[in-house]
Amino acid sequence: MASLFRKKNKKKLEKKWKVFFLVGTSIFMSTLDSSIVNIALPFMMQDLKSDMQTIQWVVLSYLLTVSALLLSFGRLSDIKGRKLVYVTGFSIFVIGSFLCAMAGSPETLIIARALQGCGASMLMACSPALIVDVFPLKERGKALGMIGAVVAAGLTTGPVAGGMILEYLSWRFIFYINIPIGVAAAIGGLYLLSGKKKDHASKEPMDLKGSLILIVFLSSLILFLTQLPRWGFFSGPSLFLSGLSFFSVIGFIVNEKRCEFPLFDLKLLSIKLFIYPVIASAILFAALFVIIFMMPFYLTYPCGFSASKTGLVMIVPFLFLLILSPVSGMLYDRYGSRRLCMIGMSCVAASLVALTGLEPKDGLWSILWRIALAGIGTALFVSPNNTVTMSSVPLQRRGIASGSVATARNMGMVVGVALAGLMFTRSFSKLTGGATLEQYQSLMAPFFMVGFKQAMGLGAVLCGFGMVATWARGKESQNGFSDSF
């Protein structure tokens, strides 16, 4: 009897780490693909005879699709089961990758990237839920911390792998490499993930109306934020998109209240350990991406760094994320999320404040310790924050929680980039009499630094709001749901 019990426990142990490896593969691929594509944009632009305004949609179409569909696919994983969503997502991701590699025009590439984003959103939406489903409560912090390390590994490996591929091969191989890995992972998901009994499928009907309204809301909001620096706030397109996003979010709330099986369960908003961590996560990533977006321009223009040196410098925050994420996950298992997340948010705030004092004449070390501080803060924050968010909701709503966490992260990134771009562009254009960065000269360095420091200051202010949201979550004992709810 004891031997049978040990054998059963051993199988459970092997199963959860196999699921972890499978989920880690999907997350690594999606983050690696994102960072590689950013490196390859100039090569795509030249090969496809395109321009900057068009080729940027290779990134934006992916971001739009992922952000708009995350919550819908998270809910779908609650209804149909994680296995179906995961395997289908990897299959679509592989097909999208193949079409990206074969694209003969910018328009075809943009459409293929949107399809790839659809698959990626399915993977991102259910991945945290898959981890929480198979790991017991006392090990979730460690497991999600290791997932944070996988994210950092993908982001760190991307620029290096992309550089090697682009040096010796065509940019198309950036997408070709996804195909064999994706096929193997999809097959692994078919055989490894739980069957009907443990796949947590609720079989509830899908809220299609809510999904469509949410897609309209997120798409119009992201388009408004990303294009605001170019269009201006009072332009026709900006006013239309901002109005559309406002009325669609009102419509979404009304629909969710009336729907018997809503896309987003509004009861979750009453759980402090769900809603406040989600808000804090969006704010942290908005502040972080003020740094991630602005630093390459700072290193390239006032500092005069080469592309390879800039890439190596920008790896630093992700290296700390890679090293410290598993540690912060294990610390959560002992200390909970509130203190760790406050320390993490404070570190990112300190990084942004320190960057407001940076000058081009300062040495490399002055840059490295400042951005390393942002990486340390993010590592301390993300794993505990994600763990408490996923653990605070009932089992049948973890797909929604997964989608909410991923949506908050993506929306934070978009907001951070949009606000930093808007702040910097307005300041730089005003001080230079309407000049753009394409017309940059060394004499404009002081004007660049004014806009740069204003953007960093804005990021620090965002962190202030993030600290309030982090503290407002309360203690871990305030958990409103349990697995048996």
N, C-alpha and C positions, 0 to 999 in steps of 0.2 A: 504493500500500500504506500509506504514511504517512498519507495523507488518510483512508483507511478506518479506521485505528487511532484517529485524532483524533476522527472522527465517532462511533466506538463509545464512546470515553471521555466524549465530550460527552453522549451518551445516558444513560450510567451516572450522570453528575453530575446531570443533570436529574431522573433517576428517584429518586435518594436524597432530593433536596430536596422532590420531590412527595410522597414517602412521609412525610417529616418534617412537611410541612404537613397531611397527612391525619391523622397521629397527633396532632399538636398541636391540631387541631380537636376531636378526641374528648376529650383531656385538658382543654382549656380549657372545654368544655361541662360536663364532669362536675364540675370544681371550681367553676365559676361557678354551676351549679345548686345545689350544696351550700350555698354562702355566701348565695345569694339566698333559699333556703328558710328558713334560720335567721332571716333578717330578717322574713320573712312570717308566722311562726308566730302572733303575736298577732292578725293580721288573719284568718288561717284559723280560729282559735279563736272569734272573734266571729261570723264569717260562718256557720260550721257549728254554732254554738251548742254548743260543746264546753267542756272544762275542761283545765287544765294537765296533769293526770295522763294524759289520753287523747291530747292533741295532741302530746306529746313523742314518741309512737310514730311520728309522721310522720318524725322524724329517726332514731329507733332502728331502725325496720323496714328502712330503707335501709342503715344501717350494719351491721346484722346480716346482711342478705343479701349485701352486697358482701364482707364479711370471710369469711363462711362458704363462699363459692363461688370466691374468687379462685384458690386453688391448683388446684382441680378444672378450672377453665377454662384455667389456664396449662398444665396437662398436656394438656387437650383440644387446645390449639393446637399442641402438639408432635405429637399423633397425627393430627389432621385437617388441620393447616395453619393458619397465621395468618389467611389470607384469609377462610376460612369463619367462624372465631370472631369476627373483627373485624366483618364485614358483618352477621352474625346479631346480634351485640351491639348494633350501632347500630339495627338494626330493632326489637329488643325495647325499647331505650331510648326510641325514638320512640313506640311503642305505649303504653308505660308513661306517658310524658309526656302523651299525649292523654287517657288515662284519669284521670290526676291532675287535669288541667284540667277534666274533666267531672264529677268526684266530687261527689256530693250529700250525703255524710255523712262523718264522721271515719273510720268503719270502711272505707268504700270508698277513701278517700284513702290510708289506711295500706296497704291491700292493693296499690293501684296503685303506691305508692312502693316496695314490696317488688319488684314486677315491674320497675320502673325500675332498682332496685338490681341486679337480675339482669343486665340489659343493661350497666349500668355496670361490673360486675365482669368481664364478658367483654372490655370495652374496656381496662380497667386491666390485666388479666392478660397481654394480648399486646402492649400498646403498647411497653414497653421492648425486648422481643424484636424487634419490627419494626424499631426504630431500629438495634439492634446488628446485625441481619441485613444491612442495606444500607450501613452505614457501616464503613469499614476501621478497624482497631484504633487507628491514630494520630489518628483524628478522632472517636472515640466519646465522649471526654470533653467535647469542644466540643458535640457534638450533644445528649448527655444533659444538659449544663449549660443549653443553650437550652430543653430540655423543662422543666427546673426553673424557668426564667423564665416559661414558659407557665403552669405551675401557679400561680406567684405572681401572674401577670396575671389569671388566673381568680378567685383568692381576693381580689385587690385590687378588681377590677371589680365583683364580686358585690354588695357592700353599696351601692355607688354606683348601679348599674343597678337593683337591687332597690328602693332608695329612690325613684328616678324612676318606676318602674312602679307602685309602690304609691301614689304621690302622685296619679297621673293615671288609673290603670287598676285593674282587679281583680287580686287575687293570682293568678287563674287564668292570666293572660298570662305569668306566670313560667314556666309549663310550655308554653304555646302557642308561645313563641319557639324552643323546642327542635325543633319539628317540621320546619319547612322546612330548617333547617341539618342536622338529622340525616338527612333523606331525601337531601339533596345529598351528604353525606359517605358514606352507604351506597352510593350509585350510584358515587361516585368510587372507593370501595374495590373494587367489582366490576371496574372497568376498569383500575385502576392497580396493585393488588397482584399479586405474582408468580403465575404459573400453577403447575401441578403440579410442574414441573421444579425450581423454586426456592422452593417454598413450605414446604420442610422438613417435610413430613408423613411421619411414621414408619410410619403404618398399624398401630401396635400396638394391642391391645385396651385399652379403658378399664377402670380398676380401680374399678368401681361400688361395691363393698363398702367400699373405702377412702374413696371420696368421701362416702358416707353417714355413716361413722363420724366423718370429719373435720368434716362439717357439724354433727353432734350435739355434738362436742367444742367447736368454736368458738362455736356458738350458746349452749350451756349456760354456757360460761365468760364470754362477753360479758354475758349476762343476769345472771349472778351478780355480776359486777363493777359493772354499771350500777345494779343495784337494791340493792346491799349497804348504802348509807347509809340507805335507807328500810326495809329488812327487818331489818337486823341480822345478824351473822354466825351466831348460834345459832338462828335461826328455821328452821322446817320447810322453806320454799322454798330458803333459802340452803344448808342442809345437803344437800338433795336435788341442787341444781344443781352444787355443788362436788364432791359424790361422783360425779355423772354425768360431769362433765368429767374427773375423775381417771381413772376406769375406761375412759372412751372413748379417752383418749390412750394408755393402755396397750394397749387393743385395736387402735388404729391402728398402733402400732409393731409389734405381733405380726403383723398382717395384711400390713404392708409387707415384713416379712422373708420371709414365706411366698409372697407373690405374685410370679409370674414377671415381670409388667409392672406394677410398683407405681405408685400415684399420685405418691408422692414417692420419688425414688431416694435411699435412705439412704447411698449412697456419697458423695453430696454433702456429708454431714456431716464427712467426712474432709478436705475442702478448707478450709484456714484462710481463704483469701481469699473464700470463700463464707459459711461459717457465722458467723464473727466479725463481718463487716460487717452481716449480717442482724440479729444480736443487738444490735449497736451502734445500728443504725437504729431498732429498736423502742424502745431506751432513750432515744435522743435525742428521738423524737416523744412519748414519755411525759413527759419533762421539759418539752418545749416546750408541750405542751397543759395542763400545770399553769398556765403563764402565760396561754395563750389562754383557758382556761376561767375563771380567777379574776379576771383584769384587768377585764372588763366590770362585774363586781359591785363591785370596788373603785372604779372610776370613777363608777359610778351611785350607790352608797350613801355611803361616807365623803366622797368628793370632790364629790358632787352634780352631776355633769356631765349635760347633756342627752343624749338618745339619739343625736342627730346628731353631737355633739362626741365622744361615746364611740366612735362608728363611725369617725370620722376618725382618732382616736388609734390605734385597733386596726389601721388600715391600715399603720401605720409598719413593723412587722416584715416584712410581705409586700412592701413597696416595696423594702427592701434585698434581699430574696430575689429579686425581679424583676431588680434591677440587677446583683447580684453572681453569680448562678447561672451565667451563661455564662462569666464570668471564672474562676470556680473550676473549671469544666469544662476550660477551656484550660490552666489551671495544672496540672491532673491530667496532661494529655498531656505535661507537662514534668517534673513532680516526683513523680508517683504519688499514692497516696491516704493513706498512713499519716500523714504530717506534716500535711497539710491537714485531715484528719478530726480529728486531735488538737487542732489550733488551733480548729476549729469547735466541738467538744464543750466545750473550755475556755471559749470565748466565751459559750456558753449557760449554763454553770455560773457564770461571772462575773455574767451577767445576773440569775440567780436569787439569788445571794448579795447582789448590790446591791439587789434588790427586798425583801430582808428588812430593809433599813434605810430603806425608803420610809415617809413619813408624809403624811397628808392635807394638812397645811399646806404641804408642799413645792410648788414651782411646777411648771408644765407641763413645762418643760425637764427637770426631775428624773425625770419619768415617761418622756419620750421617749427619752432616751439609754439608759436601762436596757432598754427593750423593743427599741430599735434594735439593741442588742448581741446580743439573742437572734436577731433576723433575720439579722444578719451571720454569726453562728456557724452557723445552719442552712444558709445559702447556701454557706458554705465546706465544709460537711460533706456535703450530700446528693448533689451531682453526682459528686464523686470516689468516694464510697461506692457509689453505684449502678453506676457504670462498672466498678469493680473486681469487683463482685459478678457482673455480667452477663458480663464478659470471662473470668471464672475457670472457667466451666462449659462443657462441650462443646456444640456446636451443637444437637444433638438434645435437650438438656435446658434450653434457654434459656426455654422456656415455663414450666417449673417454677420457674426462677430469677425470672422476671418475677412469677409468682404469689406466690412467697415474699417478695420485696421489698415488694410491695403489701400482703400480709397482715401482715407485720411492722410496716409503717407504720400500718395501721388498728388493729392490736392495741395498738400503742404509744399511739395517741390515746385509745383506750378506757380503757386502764390509767391514763394520766395524768389523765383526767377523773374516773375512779372514785376514785383515791387522793386527789386534791385535794379532791373533794367529801366523801369520808369524813373526811379530816383536819380540814377546815374545819367541817363540820357538827357533829362531835363536840365540838370545842373551843368553838364559838360557843354551841351548845345548853347545854353544861355551865356556861359563864360567865354566861349569861343566864337560867338556871333553866328551860330547856326552850323558849325562844322560837325562832322561825324567822325567816328573812329577810323574810318577808311581814309580820312584825310589827316590822320595823326602825324604830328611832327614833334621832335624832342622839346621844342619850346612850349608845347601844350601840357607838359608833365604836371605843373602845378595845378592846372585846371582839372586834369584827370584825377589828381589826388583829392581835390575837394569833393567831386562826385563819389569817388571810391569811399571816402571816410563817411560821407552822409549815408551811403548804402549800408556800411557796417554798423553805424549808429542805429539805423532803422532795425537791423537784425537784433541788436542788443535790446531794443525796446520790445520787440516781439518775444524775446526770452523772458522779459519781465512779466508779460501776460502768461507765458507758459508756466512760470513758477507759481502764479496764482492758481492756475488750473491743476497743476500737479499737487499742490497742498490741499486743494478743495476735495480731492478724492476721499479723504478720511483714512481710517485704519482698515487693514485687511479684514478684520472681523465684521465689517459692515456689508460683506458679500450678500447680495439679495437673492441669488439663486444657487442651487446646488445641482449636482448631476442627477439627482432623483426628482427634481422639480417636475 
